[in-house]
Amino acid sequence: MTKGILQSVEVGEKNIKVNMLHFANDTLFFCKDSTQNIMALKAMLCCFELALGLKVNFSKSRLGGVGIKC
């Protein structure tokens, strides 16, 4: 992936950049809240589908916010 397309979230006192957590059959992506990041995630998943011949089930995918005010 080209550097800078997906803005990572900084956590902890040392501001460690985190953008993905993978375990078992699930992957969590962490990014700042912007339309550009959502479009970048969707593009990455579509490229994944094309490269591996697998299908991403977007109807089972979830988008949520952490620590935001509604």
VENRA-V281966 format. One record per helix or strand of 3 or more residues. SS is the DSSP state (a for helix, b for strand). FROM is the first residue (numbers start at 1). LEN is the number of residues. If there is no record, write none. Layout:
ss & from & len
SS & FROM & LEN
SS & FROM & LEN
//
This chain:
ss & from & len
b & 9 & 3
b & 16 & 3
b & 20 & 4
b & 26 & 4
a & 35 & 18
//
